[in-house]
Amino acid sequence: MTLALIPLHGSPIRSKIRNCGLFRTATAFFFIANDGLSIIENVGELGVKLPAFLVRVLEKLKDTSEQTGKDDNDTKGDGE
């Protein structure tokens, strides 16, 4: 009898998440942006001239990513 109640308990949560398109939309935008940036970076490495504003944005993203990686490595050594 208990096993029959478990699916009934989870169904209200599942229906609320299913009806909210926020998670689906956010996930789709994440993957679209991630792949789009990758394509733009690869096209730039092939030698195609990119607009100056796009080059600046990509450099800024790269610098931010590298800085975040350095910060993560610095905090790992503090706990040891």
C-alpha positions in Angstrom: 0.0 0.0 0.0 2.9 2.4 0.8 4.4 1.9 -2.7 1.1 3.0 -4.2 1.1 6.3 -2.3 4.7 7.4 -3.4 3.7 8.2 -7.0 0.7 10.2 -5.7 2.8 12.2 -3.3 5.3 13.2 -6.1 2.7 14.1 -8.7 1.7 17.6 -7.4 5.4 18.7 -7.5 5.9 17.2 -10.9 2.8 18.9 -12.3 3.9 22.3 -11.0 7.3 22.0 -12.6 5.9 20.6 -15.8 3.5 23.5 -16.2 6.2 26.1 -15.6 8.2 26.6 -18.8 10.8 28.6 -16.9 13.2 25.7 -16.4 12.8 24.5 -20.0 13.3 28.0 -21.4 16.3 28.7 -19.2 17.9 25.4 -20.2 17.3 26.0 -23.9 18.8 29.5 -23.7 21.9 28.2 -21.8 22.6 25.6 -24.5 21.9 28.0 -27.4 24.2 30.7 -25.9 26.9 28.2 -25.1 27.0 26.7 -28.6 26.7 30.1 -30.2 29.7 31.4 -28.3 31.7 28.3 -29.2 30.8 28.7 -32.9 31.8 32.4 -32.9 35.1 31.6 -31.2 35.9 28.8 -33.7 35.1 31.1 -36.6 37.4 33.7 -35.2 40.2 31.1 -34.9 39.8 30.2 -38.5 40.8 33.7 -39.4 37.4 35.2 -40.2 37.2 38.9 -39.3 34.8 39.5 -36.4 33.3 42.9 -35.5 35.3 44.8 -33.0 32.6 44.8 -30.4 32.2 41.0 -30.6 36.0 40.6 -30.1 35.9 42.8 -27.1 33.0 40.9 -25.6 34.7 37.5 -26.2 38.0 38.8 -24.6 36.1 40.1 -21.6 34.4 36.7 -21.2 37.7 34.9 -21.5 39.4 37.2 -18.9 36.5 36.8 -16.5 36.6 33.0 -16.9 40.3 32.9 -16.4 40.0 35.1 -13.3 37.3 32.9 -11.9 39.4 29.9 -12.4 42.3 31.5 -10.6 40.1 32.5 -7.7 38.8 28.9 -7.4 42.3 27.5 -7.4 43.3 30.0 -4.7 40.4 29.0 -2.4 41.1 25.3 -2.7 44.5 25.7 -1.0 43.1 27.5 2.0 41.3 24.4 3.5 44.4 22.2 3.5 
